[in-house]
Amino acid sequence: MNLLRISDLARAGGVGVETVRFYQRKGLLASPAAPGSGGRHYGSEDVSRLRYIRRAQAAGFSLVEIATLIDLDRDDDRPRARAMARERLAALDAQIAQLEEARASLAKLARDCAKGGAGPCPILAAFD
């Protein structure tokens, strides 16, 4: 892969230039040195790292957790990575349970509202 400008890196990773800069400030992506007047350039490893960060975010990991995952990847620390994945799964399960409860509650309110009747709409009254 040829060397890329920051805009090319951002495009390859499916993010904006400011996101690349943000990840650099957070220490998740390296900031290459500017060689002379040619500007900063990035390579395939940078594209891979950017995509890694995006996939980890999509799995629900925070930027701090992603930094830890990057370190674990470097050290090939599978037990700790597995523990982090289990923790993330437990958090996702809790979120799913909360969303299912909210869905059931809203569905009941919608059914009650559809019945009509006297008094305020059950949906609108529920949020008072």
Contacts in CASP RR format, 6 or more apart in sequence:
PFRMAT RR
TARGET T0000
AUTHOR 0000-0000-0000
METHOD contacts of the structure
MODEL  1
MNLLRISDLARAGGVGVETVRFYQRKGLLASPAAPGSGGRHYGSEDVSRL
RYIRRAQAAGFSLVEIATLIDLDRDDDRPRARAMARERLAALDAQIAQLE
EARASLAKLARDCAKGGAGPCPILAAFD
1 43 0 8 1.000
1 44 0 8 1.000
1 47 0 8 1.000
3 41 0 8 1.000
3 42 0 8 1.000
3 43 0 8 1.000
4 12 0 8 1.000
4 41 0 8 1.000
4 42 0 8 1.000
4 43 0 8 1.000
4 46 0 8 1.000
4 47 0 8 1.000
5 39 0 8 1.000
5 40 0 8 1.000
5 41 0 8 1.000
5 42 0 8 1.000
6 17 0 8 1.000
6 20 0 8 1.000
6 21 0 8 1.000
6 40 0 8 1.000
6 42 0 8 1.000
7 17 0 8 1.000
8 42 0 8 1.000
9 20 0 8 1.000
9 42 0 8 1.000
9 43 0 8 1.000
9 46 0 8 1.000
9 47 0 8 1.000
9 50 0 8 1.000
10 16 0 8 1.000
10 17 0 8 1.000
10 19 0 8 1.000
10 20 0 8 1.000
10 50 0 8 1.000
12 47 0 8 1.000
12 50 0 8 1.000
12 51 0 8 1.000
13 47 0 8 1.000
13 50 0 8 1.000
13 51 0 8 1.000
13 54 0 8 1.000
14 54 0 8 1.000
15 50 0 8 1.000
15 54 0 8 1.000
20 29 0 8 1.000
20 50 0 8 1.000
23 29 0 8 1.000
23 50 0 8 1.000
23 53 0 8 1.000
23 63 0 8 1.000
24 30 0 8 1.000
24 31 0 8 1.000
26 63 0 8 1.000
26 67 0 8 1.000
27 67 0 8 1.000
28 49 0 8 1.000
28 53 0 8 1.000
28 63 0 8 1.000
28 66 0 8 1.000
28 67 0 8 1.000
28 70 0 8 1.000
29 46 0 8 1.000
29 49 0 8 1.000
29 50 0 8 1.000
29 53 0 8 1.000
30 46 0 8 1.000
30 49 0 8 1.000
31 40 0 8 1.000
32 40 0 8 1.000
32 41 0 8 1.000
32 42 0 8 1.000
32 46 0 8 1.000
33 40 0 8 1.000
34 40 0 8 1.000
35 41 0 8 1.000
49 70 0 8 1.000
52 70 0 8 1.000
52 73 0 8 1.000
53 66 0 8 1.000
56 65 0 8 1.000
56 66 0 8 1.000
56 69 0 8 1.000
57 63 0 8 1.000
57 66 0 8 1.000
59 88 0 8 1.000
60 88 0 8 1.000
60 92 0 8 1.000
61 69 0 8 1.000
61 84 0 8 1.000
61 88 0 8 1.000
65 84 0 8 1.000
65 88 0 8 1.000
68 84 0 8 1.000
69 81 0 8 1.000
69 84 0 8 1.000
71 77 0 8 1.000
72 80 0 8 1.000
72 81 0 8 1.000
72 84 0 8 1.000
73 81 0 8 1.000
106 123 0 8 1.000
109 122 0 8 1.000
109 123 0 8 1.000
109 126 0 8 1.000
110 123 0 8 1.000
112 122 0 8 1.000
112 123 0 8 1.000
113 121 0 8 1.000
113 122 0 8 1.000
113 123 0 8 1.000
END
